[in-house]
């Protein structure tokens, strides 16, 4: 016998469901993106890494500064939390302005002044992302040039690598930081124009020391050679919404999910950060803003990448 709910039971259930949806909306719109900040550790066992080189790296991606979703006090909070981790090196993976979701855009000169406060013995190095191009009206109108944010960051002592590599040394052990130019700076007809040049970038590497490569969009990972010990990417925000470990918003790249986390393909390693900010829609759910913390070459934690 089918027993139907009473009118009171139906209305109570309906109210509870509406309340749950409202609470979920508040969490995704306000709590997770604006008030949560996590540190996500990785200690990948890299086949092309010098085991005598121990390196602690903080990775920051996709700030998307704007009001109300990434105000300057939030940026300062991220800077303080990063410094508290005492990294040897800090890497910034692009997308500093917010794009269309911004209720009010904020000056990148002030953003650069705040991130100048990042402290690491081996410095802070950066690359550009697609929004650094898209949000710069001057380069979009002319179809050429360099986004102003590159000059702004470099004026604060943060080098921005575009198809370049720099050699660093920690405790007498050398390694390279390489940075690709963006893969989606302009759209021509229905195709993206990419400025990323892998051969040129790796041609700047002049010895056998390990290479960490920064590439804003993770799509290029499948094209990278074994010479790269570790690729670091952002761009996806982890899909911004993740349910049961998956994001409905992310397309696969040749059958591979490059949306978030530690990806191993053909023995090569990539870590994709969920970053801090948002684009397209101002919500995050199931992928809280994160500082990625790498422990490389540590015998105590090698092979425990998450």
N, C-alpha and C positions, 0 to 999 in steps of 0.2 A: 504494500500500500504506500503510495506516494504521499508524504506529509509536507505540505507547503509551509513556509515560514509565515508567521503572523505579520501583520502590518508593522507592529512595533519592532519585531525582530528584523524585518527588512530595512526599516528606516535606521535602526541602530547599526546594522552592517554597512549600509550606504554611508552613514556618517563616519564610521570608523575608516572606511576605505578612502573617503575624501580627506579625512584628517591625515592619513598616512601619505597620500599623494602630496598634500600641502607641505608636510614636514620634509618629505623627500626633496621637493622643489626648493625649499629654503636651504636645505643642506647643500644641494648641488649648486645653487646660485650664490650662496653667501659663505657657509661654514667651510666647506672643503677648499674652494679656491682662495678665499681671503684670510682664513684663520688657521689652516693646517699647514705644517711644513715638516717634512720627514727627511731623514738621511737614509739613503738606500746604498748599502755597501756591496761591493763586488770585489772578489779576489780571484780573477780568472787565471788558470794555469796556461800561460801562453807559450806556444811552441817556439816562437822566435824571440823570446825574452832572455836577457842576460840574468841568470839566476843570482849573480852577485849584486845586482842592482835592485835595491828596495826603494820604492817610490810611492808616496801618498799623494793622490791627485784628487782635487775637488772639481767637479764638472757642473757648470751652470748653463742652463739652456732656456731659451724662449721666455725672456722677461715680459715682453709685450706691455711696456709701461703705458699707463693711462689712468684716468679716473673714470669710474671708481674701482676698477678691477685690479690695478697694480699701481697704487700710489707710491710716492717716494718713501713714506715711512715703512711700507712693506719691503721695498728694495733695501732699505737700511737694515731691516730685520734679517734679510737673507745674507747680507754682507757680514753682519755680526755672527750669525750662525756658522757661516763658512769659515771665518777666521778662528772661531772656537775649535774647529776641527784640526787646526794646525797643519794644513797641507804643505807639502813641499812645492806644489805647483797648482795653479788654478787655470782652468780652461773654460772659455765662454763660447758657446756654439751658435750664436746669432739670434736674429729676430728680437731686436731691442724695442722697436715701436709696436703699437697694438693693432693698427689697421681699423677695420670697419666697426668693431664692437665698442670702440672708445666713445664714451660720452663726452670726454674732454681729453684731447691730446696734451701730453706733457713735453716740455723741452728736453731734448736729448743731451744738451749741454749740462743740465742739472743731474740727469741720470749718470753721465760720465763722471761728474764730480763725486757722486756717492760711491760708485764702484771703484773709483781710484783708491778707496779705503780698503780694498781687498789686499791681504798681506800673505805672501808666501816667499820663501827664500829664492825660488827659481822664477818668481814673477807670475804675472797674469798674461795669457795670450788669448787671442780671440779670432773668430772668423765672422763672416756676414751670412745672413739668411735671406730668404726670399722677401720677407716683409721689410728688410732694410732697403731693398730696392723698390718694392711696390709703394712704400710710404713716402718715398722721396720724389716729389713732383718734378723736380728739376731733371733728374736722370730719366724719368719716365717720358717726359715731354720731348727731350732731346734724343732719347734712344742711345745715349752713351754717357760717359763720365763715371764718376765714382760716388756712391752715396755719402752724404755729409757725415753720417755716423762714423765712418772710418777715420776721417780727419779728427772728429771730436774725441774719439777714444784714444787715438794716438797722441793727441795733445795732452792727454792725462797719463801718458806713459804706458798705455796698453797697446802693444803691437797687434795689428790686424793682418793676418796672413791670407793672401789670395794666390793660390798655386805657388806657395813658397814653403820652405822648411828651414828651421833653425836648430842648431846643435846645442844641447845643454849637457851639463855634467853634474852628477850627484855622487859625492864621496869617491871621486876619481873615475866613475863609470859613466861613459857618454851615452846619450840617446838623442833621438830627433823628435821634434814636434813639427808635423806637417799640417798645412791648412789648405783645403780646396776652396776655390771660388764657388759662388752659388750655382746651383743647377737649374734654378727657375727665376732668373732676374727679370726676364721679359717673355712675353708670349707673342709669337709671330704667327698670324693666322690661327691655326688650331694646334700648333706645336710650341713646346717650351724651347727657348734658346738657352743653352747651358754654357756657363763660363768655366766650368770645372775642367781642369786639364791634369789628369793623373800622370802621364809621362813627364810633363814639364815639372810637376811638383816633386816627383821622386828623383828626377835628374839632379835636383839640388842636394840630394843625400849622397855624400861622398865617401862614406865608409860603411862598415858592416854593423854599426850600432843599431839597436832596436828603433823602430819607427812607430809612433802613435800618430794616427791621422784623424784630423777633424773634418767631417763632412756634414754640413747642416742637414741635408736630406739623406736618409739612409738608403734610398733606391740604388745608389751607385755601388753599394757594397759588393754586389755580384760581379762587378767588373774589376775589382781590386786584386792585385797580385799577392802572392804569399809573402812578399817582402815586407808588407805592413803587419806589424805584430798585433795591433789593436786599432779598430776603427771606432770613433765616437760620433754619435749623431743625436739630433734632437728632432725638431720640426713637427712630429706627429702628435705631441702632447699625450702620447699613449692612447690616442683616440679620444681623449677628454672624458669619455664615458666608457667604463669597462664593467661588464657583467659576467661573472663566473670566469674571469681571466681573459675575456675576449672583448673586442670593441666592434660594434656594428658599423662604425663610421670608416673603418680602415679597409682599403683594398689591398689585396695581396700583390706582390711583385714577382711575376713568373712563378706563381704558386707558393711563394714564401711570405710568411708574416713577419714584416720588419717594423711592426708598430711599437714595440716596447720590450725593454729588458735585454738579456744576454742571448745573442744569436750566434750559433756556431754552424758554419756551412763549409764543407770541404776542408775542415781543419782550420779555417780562418775564423776570427772572433770579432764581433761587433757588440757594443753596448749602446742601446737607444734610451736616452733619458726622457722621462715624462715631462721634464721642464717645470716652469712655474706658471705661465700665463695661459691665455685663451685666445682663440680666433674663431670666426664664423658665428659661434653661439657662446654666450657667456656662462657656461656651466662646466663643472668638473664633478664626476661621480665615479668613485672606485679607482681613481688615479690621482692621489693628492699631490700637490706641488712638492718637488723633491730636489735635494742636493744629492748628486751621485758622488760617492766616495770610493775611489779605487785604491786597493792595496796591492801593488804589483811587486812580484819578486819576494814576497814574504813566505818563508818556509813554513811558518806556523799556520797560514791560512790558504796556501796555494791549493787550487783545485776546488774551492768552495764557492765559486761564482754563482749568483742566484739569477 
